[in-house]
Amino acid sequence: MFNSNKNKTLTALAACSAMFYCYMPLAEPERQPTIQIKAFSDLTKHWIDQNPDADDQYLGENDIHGIAENILLYQRDNGGWPENKHLLRKLSHQERMQVINNKSKQDSSLDNRNTYPQIRYLMHAYQRTRHSGYLQAALKGFNYLLVHQYANGGWAHSPPAAKGYRQHITIAGEVMPGVLNLLRDAANRVIPFNELPGEYAEKSKAAWKKGEQLLLDLQIRIDGEPTIWAGQYHKSTLAPVAARSFELPGLISQESVSVVQYLMAEPKPTRQVKIAIVAAARWLDKNKIENLLVEKVAAETQRFKYHTSTYDWQAKKQAGAKPIWARFYDLHTQRPFMANRDGSKVYKLAALDRERRTGYAWYGSWPEKLLQVDYPKWRSQHLLPAGKKKIPPVSNRDAQEDG
């Protein structure tokens, strides 16, 4: 009687010549546990925004091989990935050939939560399938991150870009916190990095430690008080700088929440880490916007270059409205602000062009869960446990208040 597993193996080998990447089916795909793809949601959203009329077919979330093969396909020769690709989308033969022809392009990016999620997924896929190609691609991704860390510890928006805002150290888009979270897990051999070669774990640890120290040093101080973080910093001077024309230098609330969450995940936070967390949480609480309702309103559908607007936004005063936060705050006055594509700085939602008003998240509730749930829990565990010292002072005022 012919062995069915052997038959599957022979079938797979025969099919290899028709595939760009070949793997051996070591387990039934439908029986393999799903690997979370939530980390790809920002990339997916941007792809859909830019391709609203696309009529595509998609891989199932449990198709680990299919998704991993797409990730390998999109990986550039330098080890990184171009941003805003839908990694579950089924590509035509012509599209696959075009992606292959673009392998040598230097358009890799860490923006929009890119590259580090692909590395993590590949490590999970390797553990589920034992396909060595996934491990090798993940290591290639690690090399990309390690090679492109600046000497000061930072990462640019889109290494190896050397011009414009793409060359500067970036917090926005969760570039720094996302990369550091990956490296910390790799250094500590957290699953799926428990099978990472030792040299990569050691290199990840060194890069993580250097990057985290820079992250702490980049916390903006105003009148001597630590606040939150800016969206981007000059790669050499570390001064806050602009990104795109409508992303002016400023304190940025959304990704500062990600920074704080990253820091709170430290099992044994240092005094400096504690101070950074406490200061940022206090600043976010102090600078919430109350009695302002930002809501969608009906509007004629309008197509712009990067998105389609089927509604508009308006802001109005309303007593008791749920607290919200602006995306940007002035580096000196701490006043909320916005900007149009021409770089003009405005202070009211109505002063924005509709394209920017509906194409960017200027207000949100990003710090809400942090302040109501995560930070109080962390504080109870790390600041005032029984028999331990009280909260380290952030300033003289805090020393009097807590210490």
SVG drawing of the C-alpha trace seen along z (x, -y; Angstrom):
<svg xmlns="http://www.w3.org/2000/svg" viewBox="-25 -79 53 81">
<polyline fill="none" stroke="black" stroke-width="0.4" points="0.0,0.0 1.4,-3.4 2.1,-5.7 -0.1,-8.8 2.5,-11.1 5.1,-10.0 2.6,-10.8 2.1,-14.3 5.9,-14.8 6.3,-13.7 3.5,-15.9 5.1,-18.9 8.4,-18.2 6.8,-18.0 5.1,-21.4 8.3,-23.2 9.4,-24.1 6.2,-26.2 6.6,-28.0 8.9,-30.9 9.5,-29.5 9.2,-25.8 8.4,-24.2 7.6,-20.7 4.1,-20.2 5.0,-18.9 1.6,-19.5 -2.0,-19.9 -2.5,-23.7 -6.0,-23.6 -4.9,-22.0 -2.2,-24.5 -3.1,-27.2 -3.6,-30.6 -0.8,-33.1 -2.2,-36.6 -2.2,-39.0 -3.4,-42.0 0.0,-43.6 -0.5,-44.0 -3.7,-46.0 -2.0,-49.4 -0.3,-48.2 -3.6,-46.7 -5.6,-49.9 -3.2,-52.0 -3.3,-49.6 -7.1,-49.6 -7.2,-53.4 -4.9,-53.7 -6.8,-50.9 -10.5,-51.4 -11.8,-49.9 -9.6,-46.7 -11.5,-43.5 -9.2,-41.0 -9.1,-37.6 -7.4,-37.1 -5.7,-34.3 -7.4,-32.9 -5.8,-33.8 -5.0,-30.1 -3.1,-29.8 0.3,-30.1 2.3,-28.9 0.5,-31.3 0.9,-34.3 4.6,-33.5 5.3,-33.0 3.8,-36.5 6.0,-37.9 9.1,-36.3 8.0,-37.5 7.8,-41.1 11.1,-41.1 13.7,-43.3 17.3,-42.1 18.4,-44.4 16.2,-42.4 13.4,-45.0 10.0,-45.4 8.2,-48.2 5.4,-49.7 1.6,-49.5 1.4,-46.1 -1.6,-43.8 0.1,-40.6 -3.0,-38.4 -3.8,-39.5 -3.6,-36.9 -1.3,-38.1 -1.6,-37.3 1.4,-35.8 2.1,-39.2 2.1,-40.9 4.4,-38.3 6.9,-38.8 6.8,-42.6 7.4,-42.1 10.4,-39.8 11.8,-42.4 11.6,-45.0 13.6,-42.9 16.7,-45.2 14.8,-48.4 15.9,-50.5 12.3,-51.3 12.2,-49.4 10.5,-51.1 9.7,-50.8 6.8,-53.3 3.2,-52.3 4.2,-49.4 6.2,-47.7 9.0,-45.2 9.2,-44.1 5.7,-42.4 6.9,-40.4 9.9,-39.2 7.8,-38.1 5.3,-36.3 8.1,-34.5 9.6,-33.3 6.1,-32.0 5.7,-30.4 9.1,-28.7 8.1,-27.2 4.8,-25.9 6.2,-24.5 9.9,-24.0 10.5,-25.5 14.0,-26.8 13.4,-29.5 11.2,-31.3 13.9,-31.4 16.5,-32.6 14.2,-35.4 13.6,-36.4 17.3,-36.5 17.7,-38.6 15.2,-41.0 17.1,-41.1 20.3,-42.0 18.4,-44.8 17.4,-46.3 20.8,-45.8 22.8,-47.3 20.6,-50.3 20.6,-51.4 22.3,-54.7 25.3,-55.0 23.2,-57.0 20.7,-54.2 17.9,-55.4 16.2,-54.1 15.1,-56.1 11.7,-56.2 12.8,-54.2 16.3,-52.9 18.5,-53.2 16.8,-56.5 19.3,-59.4 17.1,-62.3 14.1,-64.2 12.2,-63.1 12.7,-59.4 16.3,-59.6 15.4,-60.9 14.8,-59.1 11.1,-58.3 8.6,-57.7 5.5,-58.2 4.1,-55.1 5.5,-53.2 8.9,-52.9 11.2,-53.1 8.8,-51.4 7.9,-48.7 11.5,-47.9 12.6,-47.9 9.7,-45.7 10.8,-43.1 14.5,-43.3 13.7,-43.0 11.7,-39.9 14.5,-38.5 17.1,-39.3 15.0,-37.6 14.2,-34.6 10.5,-35.2 8.4,-32.9 8.7,-32.8 12.4,-33.9 13.3,-31.0 15.0,-29.3 16.8,-32.4 20.6,-31.7 22.6,-32.9 24.5,-35.6 21.3,-37.2 19.9,-37.2 23.1,-38.9 23.2,-41.5 19.5,-42.2 20.2,-42.8 22.9,-45.3 20.8,-47.2 17.8,-47.1 19.7,-48.6 21.2,-51.3 17.9,-52.1 16.0,-52.2 18.4,-54.6 18.0,-57.0 14.2,-56.6 14.4,-57.8 16.7,-60.6 14.3,-61.8 11.5,-62.5 10.8,-66.2 11.3,-68.6 9.4,-71.9 10.5,-74.3 12.5,-71.5 9.5,-69.1 9.5,-65.8 6.4,-65.5 5.9,-63.1 7.7,-62.4 8.0,-64.2 7.1,-62.5 10.6,-62.7 14.1,-63.8 17.0,-64.9 19.3,-61.9 22.4,-63.9 21.2,-66.8 18.2,-65.0 16.1,-68.2 12.5,-67.6 11.8,-67.9 8.9,-67.7 7.9,-64.7 5.5,-65.1 4.4,-68.7 1.3,-68.4 3.3,-66.7 5.0,-69.7 7.4,-69.3 5.4,-68.7 4.6,-66.5 2.7,-63.5 0.1,-61.8 -0.8,-58.6 2.7,-57.1 3.7,-58.4 1.1,-56.0 2.9,-53.2 6.2,-54.3 4.7,-54.3 3.2,-50.8 6.5,-49.6 8.3,-50.9 5.6,-49.5 6.4,-46.0 9.8,-46.1 9.6,-43.4 12.2,-45.2 12.0,-48.9 14.9,-51.2 14.4,-54.4 14.8,-56.3 12.1,-54.2 9.7,-54.7 10.3,-58.5 9.6,-58.5 6.4,-56.6 5.0,-58.6 5.8,-61.9 4.2,-60.9 1.1,-59.6 0.7,-62.7 1.2,-64.9 -1.4,-62.9 -3.9,-63.2 -3.3,-66.9 -3.6,-67.6 -6.8,-65.8 -9.4,-67.9 -12.8,-68.0 -16.2,-69.3 -15.3,-69.0 -17.2,-66.6 -15.6,-65.6 -18.1,-63.7 -18.7,-62.5 -21.2,-64.4 -22.8,-63.6 -20.9,-64.9 -20.8,-64.3 -18.3,-61.5 -15.0,-62.9 -11.9,-61.0 -8.5,-62.3 -5.1,-60.9 -4.6,-58.8 -8.2,-58.2 -11.9,-58.5 -13.9,-60.7 -17.5,-59.6 -18.2,-61.9 -16.7,-64.9 -15.6,-65.8 -16.8,-68.6 -15.9,-69.7 -18.2,-71.5 -18.4,-72.3 -20.5,-70.0 -20.6,-69.8 -19.8,-66.4 -18.3,-65.1 -15.9,-62.2 -12.3,-63.4 -10.2,-63.2 -6.6,-64.1 -5.1,-66.0 -2.6,-64.1 -0.1,-67.1 0.7,-69.6 3.0,-72.6 6.5,-72.1 6.5,-75.3 2.9,-76.3 1.6,-72.7 -1.4,-73.9 -3.1,-71.4 -2.6,-72.1 -3.1,-70.7 -1.7,-71.4 -2.7,-71.4 -0.6,-69.8 0.8,-73.2 2.3,-73.2 0.0,-75.9 -0.5,-75.5 -4.1,-75.8 -5.8,-75.4 -9.4,-74.4 -10.6,-71.4 -12.7,-73.6 -9.6,-75.5 -8.3,-72.3 -8.9,-71.4 -11.4,-68.6 -8.6,-66.3 -6.6,-66.7 -9.6,-66.8 -10.8,-63.4 -7.4,-61.9 -5.7,-62.0 -6.5,-61.2 -6.2,-64.6 -8.1,-63.7 -8.5,-60.4 -8.9,-58.5 -5.5,-56.8 -4.4,-57.4 -7.8,-56.4 -7.1,-52.7 -3.5,-53.6 -4.8,-56.1 -7.8,-54.2 -6.5,-50.6 -2.8,-50.0 -1.1,-52.8 -3.0,-52.3 -2.2,-48.6 1.5,-49.2 1.6,-51.9 0.3,-49.5 2.8,-46.9 6.0,-49.0 5.6,-52.2 4.0,-51.5 4.3,-47.8 4.5,-46.7 7.9,-47.2 9.3,-49.1 10.3,-52.7 7.7,-55.1 7.5,-56.6 10.8,-58.1 10.4,-61.9 9.9,-63.3 10.6,-66.8 10.7,-68.7 6.9,-69.0 6.5,-65.2 8.9,-64.6 6.7,-66.5 3.6,-64.9 4.7,-61.2 7.9,-60.8"/>
</svg>
